[in-house]
Amino acid sequence: MRTPLLCPTDLLNLDLSSRTYIVTGGNSGIGLVTVEQLAKQGAHVVLACRRVEEGQQKAKELLSQKLRGTIEVSKLDLADLNSVRAFAKHFLENHTSLHGLVNNAGVMNTTFQRTKDGFEMQFGTNHLGHYLLTELLLPLIKKSAPSRIVCVSSCFHDKAMGYEGRIDFEDLNFEKRKYNGWVAYGQSKLANLLHAKQLARRLTGTGVTTASVHPGWVRTNLIHHSMPRWVQDKVLRPFFKLGGMIEPWEGAQSTLYALLSPEAADHNGAFFSQTGIYRNPKANRGGWPLKSPNPQANDETIAEKLDEVSRKLVGLGS
Ligand SMILES: NC(=O)c1ccc[n+]([C@@H]2O[C@H](COP(=O)([O-])OP(=O)(O)OC[C@H]3O[C@@H](n4cnc5c(N)ncnc54)[C@H](OP(=O)(O)O)[C@@H]3O)[C@@H](O)[C@H]2O)c1
């Protein structure tokens, strides 16, 4: 079992008061820990979630610890582009700065489903919803520079349960090919990594830096489309732990490092990985940053093309 990478203590004691962050999927797992840590350091954090009551309950529990910062809960359903537009409009009307956007929310290995706008659920939620969100918030993120955008990807962008991560531009939404939940997850997580890389290129010189991360194999709710949560948490936990599964606190370390460390800004657009499982075992111990072993992840033309296609799909024209 490999030791997880942890942020230096200094970083987790930085004063973030007067800084504003958005964390998508902030009501659960890695996102929830990220919200808690940023608020502990004094930030104002918008916990963006699709289940507002659940988010409010979680925010109440966190705030009862008397954190230095503040938490605001706001409705965001990434599987519905109207909800993304409404969230962004509400945020922009009520805030004057945004220092960090954490595109964290995600679903994994779902059955074949479509988002409200007709996209395959994992590509639509994990990538396209975040793509539109980022574009709508970008003017304020630029105005707030130095600022950061972190896209939570996965080592499954490289290889997900034996399937190579690949963007299939001929059939992004599984209209022609047979659906496979792991292939769709791998495609969406490769899109997250490429999104961060292409943003870094587009935003050069603006003071906005970007990163993608693999948080590790983390004990969260993400598993629930593949097995009941109690099987992971009770029956298989000791075996999974031996295999490298870590706790949400450890899973949030790569995000926090990519979001807060000055060194991460020197690697604009890079991929920061907790321990993982890659096609190249040398990559398994992770790295902040780590060069992905997937050739598509390092191909600028694919990143550019994905940017163009995504822009059109979310209705922002060319
Ligand atoms: N756990 C791992 O081993 C692992 C490994 C690699 C990468 N990741 C990535 O880490 C990120 C966080 O996942 P997690 O492990 O913390 O899992 P999690 O506990 O299931 O959290 C996922 C979050 O995404 C939210 N979400 C799902 N669909 C959404 C939608 N349509 N609109 C808005 N929010 C939505 C969930 O909301 P609900 O609570 O309403 O479902 C939840 O808050 C994901 O991007 C995942 O791909 C996780």
The ligand as a MOL file (V3000), in Angstrom:
LIG
                    3D

  0  0  0     0  0            999 V3000
M  V30 BEGIN CTAB
M  V30 COUNTS 48 52 0 0 0
M  V30 BEGIN ATOM
M  V30 1 N -13.9960 8.5550 -5.0660 0
M  V30 2 C -13.0160 8.1920 -5.8900 0
M  V30 3 O -12.3830 7.1350 -5.7350 0
M  V30 4 C -12.6540 9.0860 -7.0440 0
M  V30 5 C -11.5690 8.7170 -7.8450 0
M  V30 6 C -11.2310 9.5290 -8.9230 0
M  V30 7 C -11.9570 10.6570 -9.1880 0
M  V30 8 N -13.0190 10.9940 -8.3960 0 CHG=1
M  V30 9 C -13.7750 12.2140 -8.7380 0
M  V30 10 O -13.9590 12.9920 -7.5790 0
M  V30 11 C -15.1100 13.8220 -7.7390 0
M  V30 12 C -15.9250 13.8280 -6.4440 0
M  V30 13 O -16.4500 12.5360 -6.2460 0
M  V30 14 P -16.5790 11.8360 -4.8160 0
M  V30 15 O -15.6890 10.6650 -4.8350 0
M  V30 16 O -16.4550 12.8310 -3.7380 0 CHG=-1
M  V30 17 O -18.0510 11.2470 -4.9200 0
M  V30 18 P -19.4390 11.6860 -4.2480 0
M  V30 19 O -19.3280 11.6410 -2.7720 0
M  V30 20 O -20.4660 10.8390 -4.9050 0
M  V30 21 O -19.5840 13.1870 -4.7030 0
M  V30 22 C -19.9990 13.5080 -6.0110 0
M  V30 23 C -20.7300 14.8160 -5.9510 0
M  V30 24 O -21.1720 15.1550 -7.2650 0
M  V30 25 C -22.5330 15.5350 -7.1710 0
M  V30 26 N -23.2570 15.4020 -8.4340 0
M  V30 27 C -23.5140 14.2970 -9.1520 0
M  V30 28 N -24.2850 14.5970 -10.2060 0
M  V30 29 C -24.5340 15.9350 -10.1400 0
M  V30 30 C -25.2810 16.8360 -10.9160 0
M  V30 31 N -25.9970 16.4410 -11.9750 0
M  V30 32 N -25.3110 18.1400 -10.5690 0
M  V30 33 C -24.6250 18.5690 -9.4760 0
M  V30 34 N -23.9260 17.7600 -8.6830 0
M  V30 35 C -23.8710 16.4490 -9.0180 0
M  V30 36 C -23.1070 14.6230 -6.1090 0
M  V30 37 O -24.3630 15.0840 -5.6840 0
M  V30 38 P -25.4020 14.0820 -4.9320 0
M  V30 39 O -24.9240 13.9830 -3.5250 0
M  V30 40 O -26.7000 14.8100 -5.0880 0
M  V30 41 O -25.3510 12.7900 -5.6760 0
M  V30 42 C -22.0080 14.7440 -5.0750 0
M  V30 43 O -22.1280 15.9440 -4.3670 0
M  V30 44 C -15.8410 13.2780 -8.9600 0
M  V30 45 O -15.6180 14.1440 -10.0620 0
M  V30 46 C -15.1910 11.9430 -9.2200 0
M  V30 47 O -15.2240 11.5790 -10.5880 0
M  V30 48 C -13.3700 10.2470 -7.3210 0
M  V30 END ATOM
M  V30 BEGIN BOND
M  V30 1 1 1 2
M  V30 2 2 2 3
M  V30 3 1 2 4
M  V30 4 1 4 5
M  V30 5 2 4 48
M  V30 6 2 5 6
M  V30 7 1 6 7
M  V30 8 2 7 8
M  V30 9 1 8 9
M  V30 10 1 8 48
M  V30 11 1 9 10
M  V30 12 1 9 46
M  V30 13 1 10 11
M  V30 14 1 11 12
M  V30 15 1 11 44
M  V30 16 1 12 13
M  V30 17 1 13 14
M  V30 18 2 14 15
M  V30 19 1 14 16
M  V30 20 1 14 17
M  V30 21 1 17 18
M  V30 22 2 18 19
M  V30 23 1 18 20
M  V30 24 1 18 21
M  V30 25 1 21 22
M  V30 26 1 22 23
M  V30 27 1 23 24
M  V30 28 1 23 42
M  V30 29 1 24 25
M  V30 30 1 25 26
M  V30 31 1 25 36
M  V30 32 1 26 27
M  V30 33 1 26 35
M  V30 34 2 27 28
M  V30 35 1 28 29
M  V30 36 1 29 30
M  V30 37 2 29 35
M  V30 38 1 30 31
M  V30 39 2 30 32
M  V30 40 1 32 33
M  V30 41 2 33 34
M  V30 42 1 34 35
M  V30 43 1 36 37
M  V30 44 1 36 42
M  V30 45 1 37 38
M  V30 46 2 38 39
M  V30 47 1 38 40
M  V30 48 1 38 41
M  V30 49 1 42 43
M  V30 50 1 44 45
M  V30 51 1 44 46
M  V30 52 1 46 47
M  V30 END BOND
M  V30 END CTAB
M  END
